[in-house]
Amino acid sequence: MRQWTVDAFAPRPFLGNPACVVEPFEAWPDDSWMQALARENNQAETAFLLETGDPARFGLRWFTPGMEVPLCGHATLASAHVMFTELGLDAEAVTFDSRSGPLIMRRSGDGYAMDFPADPPKRTTVPDGLAEALGVEPLEVWAGAYLIAVLDSAATVRGLEPDIAALHRIAGEATGGRGNIVVSADSDDPAFDVVDRFFAPGSGVAEDPATGSAHCILAPLYADRLGRPEVRFLQAFPTRGGVITTELRGDRVILNGQAFTTVESILRV
């Protein structure tokens, strides 16, 4: 059985967020086996695909090294890239059935467009301990599936060195309770409107290089603030960085990004 490592939301190889994608199964393997393989891969996510009667429709599940998660944008992008580029899917779009509902992926220019559910956040109070864990006082805090700490500048976002263990204990009013976004629209790069980072110690990932699910929350927030549906995001993970463009369409978010295969491997177990 084959497996591919794909850099997702990457303008070129060795940037963005790597995900492992396993060749589609005829039936789901045991959960413990999938978790063990995700732990062995030691990437933010390993994606597992299930064949259906439709050649352009698959079941999709995602595992971090520590747990199964309900939504993962970059591993969905990586899965679509594998289907179109590595396995030669000849279709206009591919649909993935997941715990977050059907996720539709299409080719878009030199990348891919993902149709995901929007998660508009609500303004909330600053949770106890958040400023201390981040090492900076947020200007505002919002809550969707993850907490969003709005900071004063892109430089502050880039230079942040949070206490990861302390962040693990802080969920506030986040509905998912397993991630912390830091963000600023004071971009220091004219190519982007917003600079952000994402920390997910509750899911076994100290910091994620590029996170589609986080931008399902950020997209409606900044589309409203900027007064237009399209927003250009840079997720400023040190040494890598992910590039994500979002377009808000009602209660859906179109996430646009590129992907590159860096490794093809053979599973012997």
N, C-alpha and C positions, 0 to 999 in steps of 0.2 A: 504494500500500500504506500502511495506517495504522500508527501507533505511538502508544502511550500512556505517559505518565509517571505513576507511581503511588507515593504515599507509603505504605509498608508498615510494620506495627507502629506505627501512628500513632493517637493518640487524637483527632487532628483534623488537617486539612491543614497542610502545611509543618512537620510533625514526622515522627518515624520515619525511615525510610530510603527515598529515592527509587530506583526501578528503572524502566527502560524496557522495555516489552513490545511486541514486533512481532507484527502480525497473522499467524495461522498460515500456513505454507507448505505446498504440495503435495509438495515435495521439498526436502531441505536445501540451502541455498545453499552456495557455496564457503566453506570455513573462513576464508580470508583476508578475504572480504567481510564475514563476521560480525564478525571481529576489528576490521576497519576501522570498521564502524558503531559497535561498542562504544567504540572510541577516540574517535570523533566525538561520541557521546553524553556521554562523560566522566562517567558515573555509576558507582557501585560495580559494578553489574551491568546488562547488557542481556540479556533473556530472549528466546529464539527457540523457536517452537512449530512442531510438525510435525503435520499432519492424519493420522489413521488411518481405518480403516473404521468405527470406533466414534465417534459424535459426542460422547461424553463421555470420550474418551481421546486424549492427545496426546503426542508426543515433546517433550522439553524439554531445552534446553542453555543454559548461562549463560556469559557472557564478561565479565570485567572489562576495563578499558582496556588491560591488558597480557597477558591470558592467558585460556584456558578453565579453568573450575573444576569440580570433581566434585559440589559440592553448594552450594546457595544458598537459604536459607530465605526471605529477604524477597522475592526475585525470584519464588519459587514462589508466595508469597502474592499478590504483584502479578499474576501470571499468572492465578491463579484468579479474582481480582477482575475482571480484564478479561473472562474467559470468561463469568462470571455477570452482571456489571453492564453491560459495554460491548457484548458480543456476544450477550447474551440466552440463554445456555445454560440449557435447561430440564431439569435433572437433579438428583438428590439429591446427587451427588458428581461430581467430575472427577478422573481419574487421569492423572498425568504419568509417563511412562517416561523414566528418567534414568540417568546413570552410577552413581548410588547406589541403583538399583532403583526400583520403582514408588512414587510419592508420591501419597497420596490427600488431597484437599481437600474439605471440606464447609462449607456455611454454618453459622454458630453464633451465634445471637442477632443482634447488629448487626455481627458480624465473621465470622471464618473459623477453622476448626480444621484443622490439618495433622497428618498421621500420618507421622512420620519415624522412622528407626532411631535408637535410643539409642546413645550412645558413652560408656560408663562409664569414667572416667579412673582411672589408677593413681598412687599417691604416688611421687614421684621426688625426686632430689636437686636442689638449686638449681644450674642450669647456670652455668658460668663466664661472668662478664660480665653476667648478668641483672640483679643488683641495681644495678650501675653504670648499665646502660642504662635501667632504670626510674627510678633516682634514689631508691630506697627498698628496704629489705631485706624480702623476702616472709616472711610467717609460715610458709607452706608452698608447695610447688610440686607440681602434679599434671600428668599428661600424658594426653591423648587424641589426637584429630587435631591439636589445638592445645595449647600450654602454658597452664596456669592458674597465676597467681600470686595467692595469697590474701593480702590486705592487712588492716591492723588496723582500718580504718574506712571508711565511705562517703566521709567528707571527704577521706581520702587518695586514694581512687579518683578522686573528682571533680577533685582538684587536681593530679593527675599530669601531668607534662610530660616524657615519655620521650624518649630519643635514638632517633629512628625508624631512622636508618641503622644504629645498633648493634643494635637489635632484629632487623633484617633478617638479621643474621648468626647469630642464636641460635635453635636448634631444639630442643636437648636431646633428650628421648626422645619428642617429639611424632611421631605416625605420619604426619601430613600435613606438618608442618614449616613451615607458612606462616602462622602466626597466634599472637598472644599475648593471652590474656585476663587482665585484672586484676579482682578481685572481692572483695567484703566482704559478710558477712551482718549487719554492724553498720549496718543501714539507718537513714538519717536522715529517712525519710519513712514514716509508718505505712501508707501504701497499698501498700508493697512490702516483701518479705522480704529481697531481695538487690539490691545495686547493683553494676553491672559496666561495663566498657568493653572494646573489642576493637580491636587493632592488627594490620594485615595487610600490612606493607610487601612481604612476599614475593609477594603477589598483586597488587601495584600499587596498594594502597589503604592510605594511611598510617593512618587510623582510620575504622572503619565505624560508621555511626550506629545500626544495629539488625541483628543477625546471628542468623538462625535456627539455622545449623549450630553456632554456639558454644553455644547453649542446649541442643542435643542432648547436649553434654558436661556442662554445668552442671546440667541437670535431675536426672540420677541422683545426682550428688554432693550436691546440696542437699536432694533428697527424702530421702536417707538421713540427712543431718545434722538436718533438721527433723522427721523422723519422720512424714511425710505425703507423699502422691503429688503434691499441687498446690503449686507455688511461684510467687510473683509477683515478676517481675524488672523492674527499670528499667535499661536500658542508657543510661548517662548521658553520651552524646556532647554536648559543649558546644553550646548553642543549639538542639539538636533533641530528642534523647532518644527512645528506643524503649520501648514497653510490651509485654512478652511474658509470658503466663502459661503455665506448662507443667504437664502431668500425666503422670507416669510410669506406663506400663502394660506391665509385663514388660520386653521388649527393645525397646519402642517408646516414643516420646515424642509426646504431643499438644501442639502449639504453637498457642496461641490469640492472635489479634491482629486489629486492624482495618486497613482500607486505604481510601485516597481518591485518585481520579483528579484530577490537577492540570493536565495538559496532554494534548490530543489533537493529533496532527500528521500530515502526509502526507509519506511518503518519495518523493523524486523521482528516486532513483537505484536 
